[in-house]
């Protein structure tokens, strides 16, 4: 990771401004009043802070420009959340925020490589989204983000999706009473709508040995391909209960079918 280059993400690091204490205080006063220009000046005046932080990650294989952009997101979050009444230096508050943002990025950034252009679009979209939320107290639509940064909304969706970390189907999402629900439990299986395995007579006979509610759950899950949440809503019980009954029913069917 080259950190000795003069220009990072189009920013000439040799010409970054250094704010004096009184300038920082005045800019923050204006920021709290909603002055966007003051916010931009404060960001530029603290970019050296981002540079000093990303040097800690110089042994990583990540591109310096990428880390700088992520660090800038952490810097902006620190500016937006900093409380001047706490009598704490801004740098003391901001550095952990910047480090945390970079570490989160490194943790989530897996072996699937995303092109630089797509990442740039994603970062711009994230930045525009945060600005919109700050100014309007609500999340923008993709169309509003597209209008703000001048990029087609389809490309924005594609870029944001590209930087997402893949999730295992066995990733736990909820636990209740010792029963763990996984990502795969929340996904409809469209192939099961074709009734490939359920058409087998022996499986039908195994289903007939189940109680009425268990049989209904298995039918909804594997005949109609519904998620556990959809089944829970339909029959009026919790998703955890659906999971427990489904597992019990499948175990009973396996025992019946076992030679």
PyMOL commands that set and color helices and strands:
alter all, ss='L'
color gray80, all
select helices_A, chain A and resi 13-15+21-32+36-44+47-57+64-81+84-86+90-108+116-136+142-149+153-162+183-186+190-194+201-208+212-223+228-235+239-257
alter helices_A, ss='H'
color red, helices_A
select strands_A, chain A and resi 7-8+11-12+172-176+179-182
alter strands_A, ss='S'
color yellow, strands_A
deselect
rebuild
show_as cartoon
